[in-house]
Amino acid sequence: MAYYKLQTMRDNIEAIRLAFRLGVAGRGAQTPEEIAVLRKYAGFGGLKCILNDANDLEDAAKWSKSDIKLFAPTVELRRIIHDYSKDDKEFARYMDSLKASVLTAFYTPAPVIDAISDSLKYSGIEVKSFLEPSAGQGAFIDSFLRNDRYPGAEVLAYEKDLLTGKILSALHPSILTRIGGFEKIERDFNGYFDVAASNVPFGDFAVADPAYAVSKGIAYRQATKTIHNYFFLKALDQVREGGLVAFIASQGVMNAGSPFIRMELVKRADLVAALRLPNNTFSENAGTDAGSDLIILQKHTGKKALSADEEFFIQSVVDRGTKVPGNKFYQAFPQNVICTDAKVGTDQYGKPAIVYTHAGGVNGIAEDLRKALDESLRLRLNLELYNSNGIKPPTPNPVKPTPTPEVKPESPKQKPLAEKIEQKSLCSNSIRR
């Protein structure tokens, strides 16, 4: 199945139109038809044409022949957003947010996400609190919560794009959704979540996090300059001891010449899995052939030494002949590269790269990913550490000790997510239930 720009554009327009209508009605999606329309939303990562001028017919002359068929739908998209905006300032905010998302909105195919959630469930992981820091329309949330994988789990989801956030809220009215950047999460949530899972934004985009920007640690200062590195460190702050961070990210996390970010990651967490995905993972769903990795870390702040695998993970390498960057971990574990073919080529920036492909398409990728991930979890997941720090069920009629001056305040982990947010007066217009 190929990526069809015109059909994707149509699907996105209908989803946005419906999300606005539901917002006016003050409700989320209720019928199977409404849910189906919203779930077809695929973001605009493969539709950079929306960055072009499309205010009147004269602008059409500026469009390339390959994109001209998308001119009329782009005009329609702008009209819908304008009609539902309360004023020109709100319209401008919607358009600016949408254009910014074009650089990072590449959504993960459902079979690939299901392979991740299935493998974690099969390995014995139970989730009671789940964080999605870059949720899109909620594909990771769908996968982790549907089919009774983790019934009753608390979910906090972030989505920075304003329009995508509306769709996320409409599709998932029962979860706590914030339409804003992950960097705005409060320190009270440090150490709260069991699992953070996402396809995090790719690219050398800076993140405004004052605490990281003035940190004494070089890794934290560097992380604010590249958003994919930032998400890993920030997510490790949010998960509890033994908790998991499972992110699909740019190959730049593992290939980058500077080791400081990777050193900090394995200093604070155990490497559970590193799997290189083929370049055609996102071809059908998002129209991009960008290379990516699935990296899973288990928070372990008290660790005394690095494993051999983690020593490999820290070391980036460059092939002398081809000048292609890579990571020593994949040299040691070539079976962790999910592909049926590999050749020297270039990445999306025109730099030398190994281009991996899988002849089985998305379903073949998901099947092989599941097998490799099952093996990685079997070898490296510390289930005892995960379970020893999880939320304990309340005991019947607990006896509360008499408070004394030495008693520490109740930790964030002991309070339900909704209660924590209510107490901090965080139920603003950017939160949907």
C-alpha positions in Angstrom: 0.0 0.0 0.0 1.5 3.3 -1.1 1.3 6.7 0.5 -1.2 8.8 -1.4 -0.9 12.5 -0.6 -4.3 13.5 -2.0 -6.2 10.8 0.0 -4.2 11.6 3.1 -5.0 15.3 2.7 -8.7 14.5 2.3 -8.7 12.3 5.4 -6.9 14.9 7.4 -9.4 17.6 6.3 -12.4 15.5 7.3 -10.9 14.7 10.7 -10.2 18.4 11.4 -13.7 19.4 10.3 -15.2 16.8 12.6 -13.0 17.7 15.5 -14.1 21.3 15.2 -17.8 20.3 15.1 -17.4 18.1 18.2 -15.7 20.9 20.0 -18.7 23.2 19.2 -21.0 20.4 20.5 -18.9 20.0 23.6 -18.4 16.3 23.3 -16.0 13.7 22.2 -16.4 11.1 19.4 -19.2 8.7 20.2 -20.3 6.8 17.1 -18.1 4.2 15.3 -18.3 6.5 12.2 -17.0 9.5 14.1 -14.1 7.5 15.6 -13.2 6.0 12.2 -13.0 9.5 10.6 -10.8 10.8 13.4 -8.5 7.8 13.3 -7.7 8.4 9.6 -5.9 11.6 10.6 -2.2 11.1 9.7 -0.7 14.5 10.4 1.0 16.6 7.7 4.6 15.3 7.9 4.3 14.1 4.3 2.4 17.1 3.1 4.8 20.0 3.1 2.7 21.7 0.5 0.6 23.3 3.2 3.6 25.6 3.8 2.9 27.2 0.4 0.7 30.2 -0.1 -2.9 29.2 -0.8 -5.0 32.3 -0.2 -6.4 32.8 -3.8 -6.1 31.4 -7.3 -3.1 33.6 -8.1 -1.0 31.6 -5.5 -1.6 28.4 -7.6 1.0 29.6 -10.1 3.7 29.3 -7.5 3.0 25.6 -6.8 5.0 22.8 -8.4 3.4 20.5 -10.9 3.7 17.6 -8.5 1.8 19.4 -5.8 -0.8 21.4 -7.8 -3.5 18.8 -7.2 -3.2 19.6 -3.5 -3.8 23.3 -4.0 -7.7 23.1 -3.8 -7.7 20.9 -0.7 -5.1 23.2 1.0 -7.5 26.2 0.3 -10.3 24.2 1.8 -8.3 23.3 4.9 -7.5 27.0 5.5 -11.2 27.9 5.0 -12.3 25.4 7.6 -9.8 26.5 10.1 -10.7 30.2 9.5 -14.4 29.5 9.8 -14.0 27.9 13.2 -11.5 30.4 14.5 -13.0 33.1 16.8 -10.7 35.8 15.3 -7.7 36.3 13.0 -5.3 35.8 15.9 -6.6 32.4 16.7 -6.5 31.5 13.0 -2.9 32.6 12.8 -2.1 30.4 15.9 -3.7 27.4 14.3 -1.8 27.9 11.0 1.5 28.5 12.7 1.1 25.4 14.9 0.1 23.3 11.9 3.1 24.5 9.8 5.5 23.8 12.7 4.1 20.2 12.9 5.0 19.5 9.3 8.6 19.0 10.3 8.0 16.4 12.9 4.5 14.7 12.3 5.3 11.3 11.0 2.9 8.8 12.6 3.8 5.2 13.4 1.9 2.4 11.8 -0.4 0.6 14.2 1.1 -3.0 13.6 4.5 -1.6 14.7 3.1 -0.1 17.9 1.1 -3.3 18.6 4.3 -5.3 18.4 5.8 -3.1 21.1 2.7 -3.2 23.5 2.2 -6.9 22.9 5.8 -7.7 23.7 5.8 -5.7 26.9 2.5 -7.3 28.0 3.8 -10.8 27.1 7.0 -10.2 29.1 4.9 -9.6 32.3 4.7 -5.7 32.3 1.6 -4.3 33.9 0.9 -0.6 33.5 -1.2 1.5 35.9 0.1 4.9 34.8 1.1 5.7 31.3 2.7 8.8 29.8 2.6 9.8 26.1 4.7 12.9 25.6 4.1 13.3 21.8 0.7 11.7 21.3 -0.4 12.8 17.8 -3.9 11.4 17.4 -3.2 8.7 20.1 -2.0 5.6 18.3 0.2 4.5 21.2 -2.6 5.2 23.6 -5.0 3.1 21.4 -2.5 0.2 21.4 -1.6 0.2 25.0 -5.2 0.6 26.3 -7.4 -1.3 23.9 -8.3 -5.0 24.1 -8.0 -4.8 27.9 -4.2 -4.8 27.8 -4.1 -2.4 30.7 -7.7 -1.7 31.9 -8.1 1.3 34.2 -4.6 2.7 33.5 -4.2 6.4 34.1 -3.0 8.3 31.0 -1.4 11.7 30.6 -0.9 12.7 27.0 0.9 15.7 25.5 0.4 17.0 21.9 1.9 20.3 20.9 0.0 20.9 17.6 -3.3 22.7 18.3 -5.4 20.9 15.6 -3.9 17.5 16.3 -4.6 18.1 20.0 -8.3 18.7 19.2 -8.4 15.3 17.4 -6.7 13.6 20.3 -9.1 15.0 22.8 -12.1 14.0 20.7 -10.8 10.5 20.2 -9.9 10.0 23.9 -12.2 12.1 26.1 -11.6 9.9 29.1 -7.9 10.6 29.4 -6.0 13.7 30.6 -4.8 15.5 27.5 -2.6 18.6 27.4 -2.4 20.6 24.2 1.1 21.9 24.7 4.8 20.9 24.8 6.2 18.1 27.0 8.7 20.5 28.4 5.9 22.1 30.4 5.3 19.1 32.6 5.7 19.9 36.3 8.3 18.5 38.6 5.6 17.0 40.8 5.3 14.3 38.1 8.9 13.2 38.5 9.0 9.5 39.2 5.2 9.0 38.7 4.7 6.9 35.6 5.2 3.2 35.0 5.7 3.5 31.3 6.4 6.3 28.8 6.0 5.3 25.2 5.9 7.3 22.0 7.3 8.1 18.6 9.2 11.2 19.6 9.8 14.2 17.3 12.9 14.0 15.1 15.3 16.8 14.3 17.8 19.3 15.5 15.1 21.5 17.1 15.8 23.3 20.4 13.6 22.9 23.4 13.1 25.7 25.9 13.6 24.0 29.3 15.3 26.5 31.7 16.1 23.7 34.2 18.1 21.8 31.6 19.6 24.8 29.9 21.4 25.9 33.1 22.1 22.4 34.3 25.7 21.6 35.5 25.5 18.4 33.4 26.7 18.7 29.9 24.3 16.1 28.6 21.3 18.1 29.8 22.5 21.3 28.2 23.2 19.4 25.0 19.8 17.7 25.1 17.9 21.1 24.8 19.5 21.5 21.4 18.1 18.3 19.9 14.5 17.4 20.6 14.8 13.6 20.3 17.6 13.5 22.9 15.7 15.9 25.2 12.6 13.6 25.2 14.6 10.6 26.5 16.2 12.5 29.4 12.9 14.2 30.3 10.9 11.0 30.2 13.4 9.3 32.5 12.7 12.1 34.9 9.0 11.2 34.8 9.1 7.4 35.1 9.5 5.8 38.5 12.4 3.6 39.6 12.2 0.4 37.5 9.8 2.1 35.0 10.3 2.0 31.3 10.8 4.5 28.5 10.0 3.0 25.1 10.6 5.5 22.3 10.9 5.3 18.5 13.4 8.0 17.7 15.8 9.3 15.0 18.9 7.2 14.4 20.7 10.3 15.5 20.3 9.3 19.2 22.6 6.3 18.6 24.7 7.5 15.7 25.7 11.0 16.9 29.4 11.4 17.4 29.0 13.0 20.9 28.5 10.2 23.5 27.4 12.5 26.4 23.6 11.9 25.9 24.0 8.1 25.7 26.4 8.0 28.6 23.8 9.9 30.7 21.0 7.6 29.6 22.8 4.4 30.6 24.1 6.0 33.8 20.5 6.5 34.9 18.9 3.5 33.3 19.5 0.0 32.0 19.4 -0.6 28.3 16.6 -3.1 27.7 16.4 -3.0 23.9 17.8 -1.2 20.9 16.4 -2.2 17.5 17.0 -0.5 14.2 13.9 -0.2 12.1 14.0 -0.3 8.3 13.7 3.0 6.3 10.3 1.9 4.9 8.7 1.7 8.3 6.9 5.0 7.8 6.6 4.9 4.0 3.0 3.8 3.8 1.7 5.8 6.8 3.7 9.0 6.6 5.4 9.2 3.2 8.9 9.3 4.6 11.9 7.0 4.4 13.6 8.3 7.5 15.7 5.8 9.5 14.7 5.2 13.1 15.4 3.1 16.2 13.3 1.6 18.9 15.1 2.2 22.2 13.8 0.9 25.5 15.3 2.0 28.8 14.6 0.9 32.4 15.2 3.5 35.0 17.8 2.3 37.5 19.5 5.2 39.3 21.3 3.0 41.8 23.2 0.9 39.2 26.9 0.4 40.0 28.4 -0.4 36.5 27.6 -0.6 32.8 26.9 -3.8 31.0 28.9 -4.8 27.9 25.8 -4.0 25.9 25.7 -0.5 27.3 29.4 0.0 26.7 28.6 -0.7 23.0 25.6 1.5 23.0 27.7 4.5 24.1 30.1 4.1 21.2 29.2 5.6 17.8 31.3 4.5 14.8 32.0 5.7 11.3 32.9 3.3 8.5 36.2 4.4 7.0 35.2 3.5 3.4 31.7 4.7 3.1 31.8 7.4 5.8 28.5 6.0 7.1 27.8 6.7 10.8 26.5 3.9 13.0 26.6 2.4 16.5 28.8 -0.3 17.9 25.8 -2.0 19.5 24.5 -3.0 16.1 27.9 -4.3 15.1 27.8 -6.6 18.1 24.1 -7.5 17.6 23.3 -7.4 13.8 20.2 -9.4 14.5 18.7 -6.3 16.1 18.6 -4.6 12.7 15.1 -5.3 11.3 15.5 -5.6 7.5 15.6 -7.9 4.5 18.0 -5.7 2.5 20.6 -3.1 3.2 22.7 -0.8 0.9 24.8 2.3 1.1 22.8 5.4 0.3 21.9 8.8 1.8 19.6 9.9 4.6 16.9 12.6 4.3 19.6 15.2 4.7 21.7 13.9 1.8 24.4 12.5 4.1 25.9 8.9 3.8 23.7 6.3 5.4 22.9 2.6 5.3 19.4 2.4 3.8 17.6 -0.6 5.3 14.4 -2.0 3.7 12.0 -4.8 4.5 10.3 -6.7 1.7 7.4 -7.6 3.9 6.0 -4.1 4.3 4.6 -2.9 7.6 3.2 -6.3 8.6 6.5 -8.0 7.9 8.4 -5.3 9.9 6.0 -5.7 12.8 6.4 -9.5 12.9 10.2 -9.4 12.9 10.2 -6.6 15.4 8.1 -8.6 17.7 10.4 -11.5 17.6 13.6 -9.4 18.1 11.9 -7.4 20.9 10.7 -10.5 22.7 14.3 -11.8 22.8 15.7 -8.5 24.0 13.1 -8.3 26.8 13.9 -11.9 27.8 17.6 -11.1 28.0 17.6 -7.7 29.6 14.3 -6.7 31.2 14.5 -6.7 35.0 11.0 -7.6 35.9 11.8 -7.8 39.6 13.0 -4.2 39.6 9.9 -3.2 37.7 7.5 -4.9 40.1 9.3 -3.9 43.3 8.7 -0.2 42.6 5.2 -0.4 41.2 2.0 1.0 42.7 0.9 -1.3 45.5 -2.9 -2.0 45.8 -4.4 -0.5 49.0 -4.8 -2.9 52.0 -8.2 -3.2 53.6 -8.8 -0.7 56.5 -5.2 0.6 56.6 -4.1 1.9 60.0 -2.7 5.4 59.6 0.2 6.2 61.9 0.1 9.3 64.0 1.9 12.1 62.1 5.2 13.3 63.6 7.5 16.2 62.5 9.8 13.6 60.9 7.2 12.2 58.6 7.9 13.1 55.0 5.1 14.6 52.8 3.2 12.2 50.7 5.1 11.4 47.5 3.6 12.1 44.1 3.6 8.4 43.3 1.0 7.8 46.0 -1.6 10.2 44.6 -3.8 9.4 41.6 -3.0 11.3 38.4 -6.3 13.1 38.3 -6.1 14.1 42.0 -2.6 15.5 41.4 -3.7 17.6 38.5 -6.8 18.9 40.3 -4.7 19.9 43.4 -2.3 21.9 41.2 -5.1 23.7 39.4 -3.9 22.3 36.1 -7.4 21.8 34.7 -7.1 24.7 32.3 -8.5 25.1 28.8 -5.7 22.9 27.5 -7.0 19.8 29.5 -9.8 17.6 28.2 -11.3 14.7 30.2 
